[in-house]
Amino acid sequence: MDEIDKHILHELQLDGRLSNQDLADRVGLSPSPCLRRVRLLEQRGLITGYTAVVSAREVGLPITAFVRLRLVSHAPEGVTLFEERVRALPQVIEAYLLAGDHDYLLKVAVASFEAYELFVRTQLRGIPGVESIQTTFAYGITKPPSPLPVV
């Protein structure tokens, strides 16, 4: 990956809806070589998709919870079951495997504190092998998701 590829990645992270012409202008290429590079970056797995950033508050999901979980065991079948169940929960918008005091960190979006309580009682606690659940609620965003520092 050269500096032009990094510049392409940076520009597309800032605005995934850029036309190929606008992207080519920003990175100093003509449109055909620019499109070839974008397609290669996609094929190589450096670009994994294009999405819209949606306001959680405006779609009725103003509560963000960060949930730290510990599992009873790290046996492969239990871990696999846990991860499959978490991926199936629409309220979980991000999930990370951790090193340290907890095994997983989930980012959860819900409409209310009552909805979160129901989510924990009926969804999270129902996953076999969960030993403990700890929650922290975010009440503001100091830095929204940002582009990866590839340049």
C-alpha positions as CSV (number, residue, x, y, z in Angstrom):
1,M,0.0,0.0,0.0
2,D,1.5,3.3,-1.1
3,E,0.8,6.9,-0.1
4,I,-1.9,7.3,-2.8
5,D,-3.7,4.2,-1.5
6,K,-3.6,5.7,2.0
7,H,-4.9,9.0,0.7
8,I,-7.8,7.1,-1.0
9,L,-8.6,5.3,2.2
10,H,-8.5,8.5,4.2
11,E,-10.8,10.4,1.8
12,L,-13.3,7.5,1.6
13,Q,-13.4,7.3,5.4
14,L,-14.3,11.0,5.5
15,D,-17.0,10.6,2.8
16,G,-17.9,7.2,1.4
17,R,-20.3,8.8,-1.1
18,L,-17.6,10.6,-3.0
19,S,-17.9,10.1,-6.8
20,N,-14.9,8.5,-8.4
21,Q,-14.2,11.8,-10.2
22,D,-14.2,13.8,-6.9
23,L,-12.0,11.1,-5.2
24,A,-9.6,11.1,-8.2
25,D,-9.3,14.9,-8.0
26,R,-8.6,14.8,-4.2
27,V,-5.9,12.2,-4.5
28,G,-4.3,13.5,-7.7
29,L,-5.2,10.8,-10.2
30,S,-7.3,10.5,-13.3
31,P,-10.6,8.6,-12.8
32,S,-9.6,5.2,-14.3
33,P,-6.5,4.6,-12.2
34,C,-8.4,5.8,-9.2
35,L,-11.2,3.4,-9.7
36,R,-8.7,0.5,-10.3
37,R,-7.1,1.3,-7.0
38,V,-10.4,1.5,-5.1
39,R,-11.4,-1.9,-6.6
40,L,-8.0,-3.4,-5.6
41,L,-8.4,-2.0,-2.1
42,E,-11.8,-3.6,-1.9
43,Q,-10.6,-7.0,-3.3
44,R,-7.7,-7.0,-0.8
45,G,-10.1,-6.4,2.1
46,L,-8.8,-3.0,3.1
47,I,-12.2,-1.5,2.2
48,T,-14.9,-3.8,3.7
49,G,-18.0,-1.8,3.0
50,Y,-19.7,1.6,2.8
51,T,-22.3,2.7,5.4
52,A,-24.3,5.7,6.4
53,V,-23.8,7.3,9.9
54,V,-27.3,7.4,11.5
55,S,-28.2,9.6,14.5
56,A,-29.2,7.2,17.3
57,R,-31.1,9.9,19.1
58,E,-33.1,10.8,15.9
59,V,-34.1,7.2,15.4
60,G,-35.3,6.9,19.0
61,L,-32.3,5.2,20.6
62,P,-30.8,7.9,22.8
63,I,-29.4,5.5,25.5
64,T,-25.9,4.1,24.9
65,A,-24.6,1.5,27.3
66,F,-21.2,-0.1,27.5
67,V,-21.5,-3.5,29.0
68,R,-18.6,-5.5,30.3
69,L,-19.2,-9.3,30.7
70,R,-17.3,-12.2,32.1
71,L,-17.9,-15.8,31.1
72,V,-17.9,-18.7,33.5
73,S,-15.7,-20.7,31.2
74,H,-13.6,-20.1,28.1
75,A,-14.3,-23.6,26.6
76,P,-14.6,-23.2,22.8
77,E,-18.2,-24.4,22.6
78,G,-19.4,-21.9,25.3
79,V,-17.5,-19.0,23.7
80,T,-18.9,-19.9,20.3
81,L,-22.4,-20.0,21.6
82,F,-22.0,-16.7,23.5
83,E,-20.6,-14.9,20.4
84,E,-23.4,-16.3,18.1
85,R,-26.1,-15.1,20.5
86,V,-24.5,-11.7,20.9
87,R,-24.2,-11.2,17.1
88,A,-28.0,-12.0,16.9
89,L,-29.0,-9.2,19.3
90,P,-29.9,-6.0,17.3
91,Q,-29.4,-3.8,20.4
92,V,-25.7,-4.8,20.4
93,I,-24.1,-2.5,17.8
94,E,-20.5,-3.4,18.6
95,A,-18.8,-6.2,20.5
96,Y,-15.2,-6.7,21.4
97,L,-13.2,-9.6,22.9
98,L,-11.0,-8.3,25.7
99,A,-7.9,-9.1,27.6
100,G,-8.0,-8.1,31.3
101,D,-10.6,-8.2,34.0
102,H,-13.6,-8.8,31.6
103,D,-14.0,-11.0,28.6
104,Y,-16.2,-8.9,26.4
105,L,-17.3,-5.3,25.9
106,L,-20.6,-4.6,24.2
107,K,-21.9,-1.3,22.9
108,V,-25.7,-1.3,23.3
109,A,-28.2,1.2,21.9
110,V,-31.7,1.3,23.4
111,A,-34.7,3.6,23.6
112,S,-34.8,4.0,27.4
113,F,-33.5,2.7,30.7
114,E,-36.5,0.5,31.0
115,A,-35.7,-1.0,27.6
116,Y,-32.1,-1.6,28.8
117,E,-33.4,-3.4,31.9
118,L,-35.6,-5.6,29.8
119,F,-32.7,-6.3,27.4
120,V,-30.5,-7.4,30.3
121,R,-33.3,-9.5,32.0
122,T,-34.6,-11.2,28.8
123,Q,-31.6,-11.3,26.5
124,L,-28.2,-11.1,28.1
125,R,-29.0,-13.1,31.2
126,G,-30.5,-15.7,29.0
127,I,-27.1,-16.5,27.3
128,P,-25.6,-19.6,28.9
129,G,-22.2,-19.1,30.6
130,V,-22.5,-15.4,31.5
131,E,-21.0,-15.0,34.9
132,S,-21.2,-11.2,35.4
133,I,-22.6,-8.1,33.7
134,Q,-21.4,-4.6,34.5
135,T,-22.9,-1.5,32.7
136,T,-21.7,2.0,32.2
137,F,-24.0,4.5,30.5
138,A,-22.7,7.2,28.2
139,Y,-24.3,10.6,28.7
140,G,-22.3,12.4,26.0
141,I,-19.9,11.9,23.1
142,T,-16.6,13.7,23.3
143,K,-15.2,12.3,20.1
144,P,-17.5,10.6,17.5
145,P,-16.1,7.6,15.5
146,S,-13.2,8.9,13.5
147,P,-11.3,7.7,10.5
148,L,-8.4,5.3,11.1
149,P,-5.1,7.2,10.9
150,V,-3.8,5.6,7.7
151,V,-2.2,8.8,6.4
